[in-house]
Amino acid sequence: MIVANPLETMDAPTIEAAVLFSDGRSERTATPMPKPAFAAWLLDLIAAERGDQGCNRAGATSVPAPSIVTNRQPKLGHALAAVN
């Protein structure tokens, strides 16, 4: 998985990003969202790919998943960060 997001979000309180999968699929946040909510969404996405239960483990804060747009290509100029 690769997470792509604009460089402008590095110091911003919100993030809008795309997650690219090795099989060509992609998922994208529909709108900018607070970084803590994005982190929970991303961990749930990773867990779903692995077949785990996600962030809803004992002691974890449950955050509703944002709506997403699938199979859209990220804009050029996004920073890329490898996720596992």
Backbone hydrogen bonds in HBPLUS format (Angstrom, degrees):
<---DONOR---> <-ACCEPTOR-->    atom                        ^
c    i                          cat <-CA-CA->   ^        H-A-AA   ^      H-
h    n   atom  resd res      DA  || num        DHA   H-A  angle D-A-AA Bond
n    s   type  num  typ     dist DA aas  dist angle  dist       angle   num
A0083-VAL N   A0001-MET O   2.99 MM  82  5.38 167.9  2.01 150.8 148.0     1
A0002-ILE N   A0020-LEU O   2.89 MM  18  5.07 149.2  1.98 143.4 152.2     2
A0020-LEU N   A0002-ILE O   2.75 MM  18  5.07 163.4  1.77 153.5 158.5     3
A0003-VAL N   A0081-ALA O   3.03 MM  78  5.43 174.7  2.04 159.5 157.9     4
A0081-ALA N   A0003-VAL O   3.02 MM  78  5.43 149.3  2.11 149.6 159.2     5
A0004-ALA N   A0018-ALA O   2.77 MM  14  5.17 169.8  1.78 159.8 163.4     6
A0018-ALA N   A0004-ALA O   2.84 MM  14  5.17 158.1  1.89 150.6 158.2     7
A0005-ASN N   A0079-ALA O   3.09 MM  74  5.49 152.6  2.17 147.9 155.5     8
A0079-ALA N   A0005-ASN O   2.81 MM  74  5.49 150.6  1.90 150.5 147.6     9
A0009-THR N   A0006-PRO O   3.06 MM   3  5.74 163.3  2.09 118.0 122.9    10
A0010-MET N   A0007-LEU O   3.10 MM   3  5.70 170.8  2.10 121.7 124.5    11
A0012-ALA N   A0009-THR O   3.23 MM   3  4.73 150.1  2.32  92.4 101.2    12
A0035-LYS N   A0013-PRO O   3.22 MM  22  6.26 152.9  2.30 151.1 147.9    13
A0015-ILE N   A0033-MET O   2.79 MM  18  5.43 149.0  1.88 145.4 152.9    14
A0033-MET N   A0015-ILE O   2.92 MM  18  5.43 154.1  1.99 135.6 141.1    15
A0029-THR N   A0017-ALA O   3.04 MM  12  5.84 160.3  2.08 164.9 171.1    16
A0019-VAL N   A0027-GLU O   2.65 MM   8  5.18 164.6  1.67 162.0 166.4    17
A0027-GLU N   A0019-VAL O   2.90 MM   8  5.18 152.0  1.98 143.6 152.8    18
A0021-PHE N   A0025-ARG O   2.92 MM   4  5.24 171.2  1.92 155.4 152.6    19
A0024-GLY N   A0021-PHE O   3.09 MM   3  5.53 161.4  2.12 118.9 120.6    20
A0071-ASN N   A0026-SER O   2.93 MM  45  4.76 163.7  1.96 131.6 131.0    21
A0028-ARG N   A0069-VAL O   3.01 MM  41  5.20 125.9  2.31 135.2 150.8    22
A0069-VAL N   A0028-ARG O   2.91 MM  41  5.20 152.6  1.98 139.8 148.8    23
A0030-ALA N   A0067-SER O   3.15 MM  37  5.80 148.8  2.25 155.3 145.9    24
A0037-ALA N   A0034-PRO O   3.09 MM   3  5.43 118.3  2.48 106.7 121.1    25
A0038-PHE N   A0034-PRO O   2.96 MM   4  6.28 154.9  2.03 152.8 161.1    26
A0039-ALA N   A0035-LYS O   2.86 MM   4  6.07 159.1  1.90 154.6 159.4    27
A0040-ALA N   A0036-PRO O   3.15 MM   4  6.42 160.0  2.20 145.7 149.8    28
A0041-TRP N   A0037-ALA O   2.98 MM   4  6.20 159.4  2.02 147.1 153.2    29
A0042-LEU N   A0038-PHE O   2.77 MM   4  5.99 161.4  1.80 156.7 161.6    30
A0043-LEU N   A0039-ALA O   2.91 MM   4  6.12 162.3  1.94 150.5 155.2    31
A0044-ASP N   A0040-ALA O   2.96 MM   4  6.16 154.8  2.02 146.3 153.3    32
A0045-LEU N   A0041-TRP O   2.91 MM   4  6.17 149.3  2.00 144.7 153.7    33
A0046-ILE N   A0042-LEU O   2.88 MM   4  6.17 159.5  1.92 153.6 158.6    34
A0047-ALA N   A0043-LEU O   2.87 MM   4  6.05 161.5  1.90 147.0 152.6    35
A0048-ALA N   A0044-ASP O   2.87 MM   4  6.04 154.2  1.94 145.0 151.9    36
A0049-GLU N   A0045-LEU O   3.07 MM   4  6.35 151.8  2.15 144.3 151.4    37
A0050-ARG N   A0046-ILE O   3.03 MM   4  6.35 142.7  2.18 144.1 154.9    38
A0050-ARG N   A0047-ALA O   3.09 MM   3  5.00 121.5  2.44  92.0 107.1    39
A0051-GLY N   A0047-ALA O   2.76 MM   4  5.86 118.3  2.14 140.7 158.2    40
A0052-ASP N   A0047-ALA O   2.72 MM   5  4.65 148.3  1.82 143.3 141.6    41
A0060-ALA N   A0057-ARG O   2.95 MM   3  5.47 162.8  1.98 139.6 141.0    42
